[in-house]
Amino acid sequence: MAQCLGNKYSIPRIVESLNKASGNRLEENWYVFDHADEITEAITAELGVDLSRKYLRLGDIKKNLGATKKPSI
């Protein structure tokens, strides 16, 4: 991950940011993500995984997870 982000951020800093970016259940099918910083913005820009949205449905979360598992060509 650090290499994908151009080695601009240390691994512990990336881990800390992603831990803070975890979602909390708001309603039955909705989750709120209330953390964004320069690392989550860089992940959105470089890897195409949208971490900028504050509210996500469970289906959107699963779609994002699936996108991270696809091999890039």
C-alpha positions as CSV (number, residue, x, y, z in Angstrom):
1,M,0.0,0.0,0.0
2,A,2.8,2.4,0.9
3,Q,4.4,1.8,-2.5
4,C,1.1,2.4,-4.3
5,L,0.9,5.8,-2.6
6,G,4.4,6.7,-3.7
7,N,6.0,6.0,-0.3
8,K,4.6,9.3,0.9
9,Y,3.2,7.8,4.1
10,S,4.6,5.3,6.6
11,I,2.8,2.0,7.0
12,P,1.9,2.7,10.7
13,R,0.3,6.0,9.6
14,I,-1.7,4.3,6.8
15,V,-2.9,1.6,9.2
16,E,-3.9,4.3,11.7
17,S,-5.8,6.2,9.1
18,L,-7.6,3.1,7.7
19,N,-8.6,2.1,11.3
20,K,-10.1,5.5,11.9
21,A,-12.0,5.2,8.5
22,S,-14.1,2.2,9.7
23,G,-17.9,2.6,9.5
24,N,-20.5,2.6,12.1
25,R,-24.0,1.2,11.5
26,L,-26.5,4.0,11.3
27,E,-29.6,2.1,10.3
28,E,-30.4,-1.4,8.9
29,N,-28.7,-1.0,5.6
30,W,-26.7,2.3,6.1
31,Y,-23.3,2.9,7.5
32,V,-21.6,6.3,8.4
33,F,-17.9,6.9,7.8
34,D,-16.9,10.0,9.7
35,H,-13.1,10.1,9.1
36,A,-11.3,11.5,6.1
37,D,-7.7,12.7,5.8
38,E,-5.0,13.1,3.2
39,I,-4.3,9.4,3.3
40,T,-7.9,8.3,2.5
41,E,-8.0,11.0,-0.2
42,A,-4.7,9.5,-1.7
43,I,-6.2,6.0,-1.6
44,T,-9.3,7.3,-3.4
45,A,-7.2,9.0,-6.1
46,E,-4.5,6.3,-6.6
47,L,-6.4,3.0,-6.1
48,G,-9.9,4.0,-7.2
49,V,-11.5,2.9,-3.9
50,D,-13.9,5.6,-3.0
51,L,-13.3,6.4,0.7
52,S,-14.7,9.9,0.4
53,R,-18.4,9.1,0.8
54,K,-19.8,9.7,4.3
55,Y,-22.8,7.4,4.0
56,L,-22.7,4.0,2.3
57,R,-25.2,1.2,1.9
58,L,-24.0,-2.3,2.7
59,G,-24.1,-3.1,-1.0
60,D,-21.7,-0.2,-1.8
61,I,-19.3,-1.4,0.9
62,K,-19.3,-4.9,-0.5
63,K,-18.7,-3.5,-4.0
64,N,-15.7,-1.5,-2.7
65,L,-14.3,-4.6,-1.0
66,G,-14.7,-6.6,-4.2
67,A,-12.9,-3.9,-6.2
68,T,-9.9,-4.2,-3.9
69,K,-9.6,-7.9,-4.5
70,K,-9.5,-7.7,-8.3
71,P,-6.0,-8.0,-9.7
72,S,-4.9,-4.9,-11.6
73,I,-3.6,-5.5,-15.1
